[in-house]
Amino acid sequence: MAKLTAYNIAITCLAALGAFSYGFGFAIFVTSIGQPGFYTYFNLDPTSSYTANILGAISGLFNFGLAAGALVQGWLSDAFGRKKAFAFASICSLIGGALVAGSAAIPMLITVRMLQGFGLGILVALVPLYATEVAPPHRRGMLSGLTAMNFALGYLVCAWVSVGTYYAKDVTLQWRLPLALGCLGPLIILIGLPFLPESPRFLTMVGKSAEALEVLRKIHHDPNDPEDRAARAEYTQIMRQTAHDREEETGYIKMFTKPSWRKRTLLAMFIQFAAQSTGVLAIANFLILIFGTLGMTGAMPLILYGVFATVGNISLLISLFVVDRIGRRKLFLIGFPGLAVILLIEALLQRQYLDSDNKAGLGACAAMFYLYVMIYNVCIDAPSFIWISEIFPTTIRSKGVGLGFFAYSVGAITYTTPSALEFHNVKYNIFYLYMGLCLISTVVIYFFVVETKGLPVEEIGALFGDKVVAHLTADGQGIVEDDSSKAETDYVEVVEEV
C-alpha cells in the first residue's frame, strides 16, 4: 500500500493554505461587524434594518463570487493544471483582499469583496481536489479533510486577531488590520508554489506519463520498497483507468446526461447544499450579533466567537482521525439528525429566555452553539468535502468538485443573505426551518449516499455502476485486471518509457 510520507503531508499542507485563505477571508467580515469602528467609519446604525440589508448584500455577493470561482475552477484546473490554477486564484485573492482592506465606501466594499470571493472560490475548490489526487487511499480522508481543518483554522486566527484589534485606540485599525491580513494566505501560496508538484493524475490525463510516475515515486517513496512497487502499481492503475475514462466525452452536459455521472453530480451538489441547509454559515456569519441579542456586550461577543472557532478546530481535528475509520456515510447519519436535535433545543431555549435577564437561560442558549459546531465539524464539514472530491473519475473530478462548491456557495447565498434580517425579525423561529432541513437531508443520505472510505479513487466508480479496469491488490503493490482471463499479479511493470 502506498506510504503516507512527510513530503506527502507537507505538499498537502501547502495546498491547504488555500482553505485557510478562504476561512480567514470569510471570517474577516464576520468579525468586522463586531467592531464599533466599522459602523462609525461607514456611518451605519448597527440596529437598523438598512444596515442589516447592507450586511446581507456584502455577504451575498461575496458568496456569489465564491460560486463563480468554483465553476471557473472546474475549467481552469483542467485546461492549465492544478498549479497554474493555484497561482491565478492566489493572485485574484491577493488583489481582492488588498482592495477590501482599502475600501473607502460601501459600494467599493461590496464590489471588491466579490472579487476576493471569486479568487477564494477557486482556491477552496482546488484544495480537496489536489489533496485527493496525491493522497494514499487509507489516509485520503485525513489529507482531504485538511480542507475543512484549514477553514476552521482561518476562522480561529481571524477571531483572536479581531479580539486583539478590538482594543486598538485607532477605531479604523480595529477592522482594517484583519482585512489586510487576509492577503497573507494567498501570498504564502504564491511563494510556495515552486515547491508544489503538479497532480500526478492531471499529468496522466494530459499525457505526461513519465512526469506522473516520477511525482508518484517522490510522494510515496518508502525505504522499505526500494523498487517503488506501490507507486508503480498506483501509476499503472491511474494510467489504465484514465485511458478508459477518456473514451467518454467529458463536459458539464455529459455530467448530467450519463446516469452514473449524473448520480454523482447531483449527490455532490446535494451534500454541499445540505451542509449549508443546517444553517451553519448563516449562524457563523452573524454569531457575534446573535451573542449580542443574548445579552453579551463589549468585547464579549468577539471573545465568545473566538471560543466558538477554537471548539470548531478541536472538533475538526477529531474528525480527521475518525473519518477514515468510521466512514463518511456513518458520520453524515450521525451529524444531520444530531444537529436537528440541537437546533430544536436552541429554538425552545431562545423562545423561553431571549428577551429575559435570566443569565443561566441565556448562557444555555449560547452553550448550544458550541455543541452545534462540535457535531457539525466532526460529522459533516470535513466528510462532505472529502466525499465530493473522491467520487468522480479523474477526467471530470475538477468539474465535479467545482459543481459541489458551486452548490455550497449557492447554499451560502440562500441562507446568509437574508439571515441578518431573519435574526433581527424572525429570531429563534428560523432554527425550526434548519431543523426540518436536517431531517430531510438525513433521509436522502440514508437511501442514496454510499460509503467510499479506503478505496482507491480509481475504484470508487464501481459503486456508481462504472467499469473499473484495474484494481490494486490488498498490499497495494500489484494490479488485479478486471478480466477473468487474466490472473492476479503481485507486480506490474510499467510499460511506458520513463
Secondary structure, 3 states (H helix, E strand, C coil): CCCCCHHHHHHHHHHHHHHHHHHHHHHHHHHHCCCHHHHHHCCCCCCCHHHHHHHHHHHHHHHHHHHHHHHHHHHHHHHHCHHHHHHHHHHHHHHHHHHHHCCCCHHHHHHHHHHHHHHHHHHHHHHHHHHHHHCCHHHHHHHHCHHHHHHHHHHHHHHHHHHHHHCCCCHHHHHHHHHHHCCHHHHHHHHHHHHCCCCHHHHHHCCCHHHHHHHHHHHCCCCCCCCCHHHHHHHHHHHHHHHHHCCCCCCHHHHHHCHHHHHHHHHHHHHHHHHHHCCHHHHHHCHHHHHHHCCCCCCHHHHHHHHHHHHHHHHHHHHHHHHHHHCHHHHHHHHHHHHHHHHHHHHHHHHHHCCCCCHHHHHHHHHHHHHHHHHHHHHHHHHHHHHHHHCCCHHHHHHHHHHHHHHHHHHHHHHHCCHHHHHHHHHHHHHHHHHHHHHHHHHHHHHHCCCCCCCCHHHHHHHHCCCCCEEECCCCCCEEECCCCCCCCCCCCCCCCC
